[in-house]
């Protein structure tokens, strides 16, 4: 399964981390498992996000099945933020 994370680069949600749940030519649909759920994802212009290309293995292991849930999205984003903050302290 190919999970993509993205960071919002503009708007009131700037610097928020999301999982891309659907992609179109110019638009992406984003979910964070908390405020923006899979059932009603945030629609955002592709040019206003930055896709996170390298995800740690621990993140992709959170998603166990093809139809992932809001709880897994929330857990994966929290884990990603924790891993990034740990790397920042080590550098």
Residue, then its C-alpha position, 0 to 999 in steps of 0.5 A: x500500500x502506498x501511503x502519502x503524507x503531506x504538509x500544508x504550505x498555505x492557509x489557516x492550516x499551514x504546517x499541518x500534517x495530513x494523509x492524502x486519501x485521494x488525488x485528482x489532477x489539481x486537487x488532493x483530499x487530505x485527512x488527519x483523523x481528528x478534524x478532517x476525517x476520511x468521511x469528509x476530507x479536506x480538499x486542497x489545491x496540489x500546489x499548496x501542499x508539500x508531499x513528504x517523500x521519505x516516510x520511516x518504516x514505523x509509519x507505514x507499518x501503522x496502516x495494516x489494511x487497504x481500508x485504513x481508519x481515522x484512528x490509524x491516520x491519527x496514530x501515524x501522524x502522531x508517530x511521525x511528529x514524534x520521530x521528527x522531533x527526536x531527529x531534530x534534537x539529535x541534530 
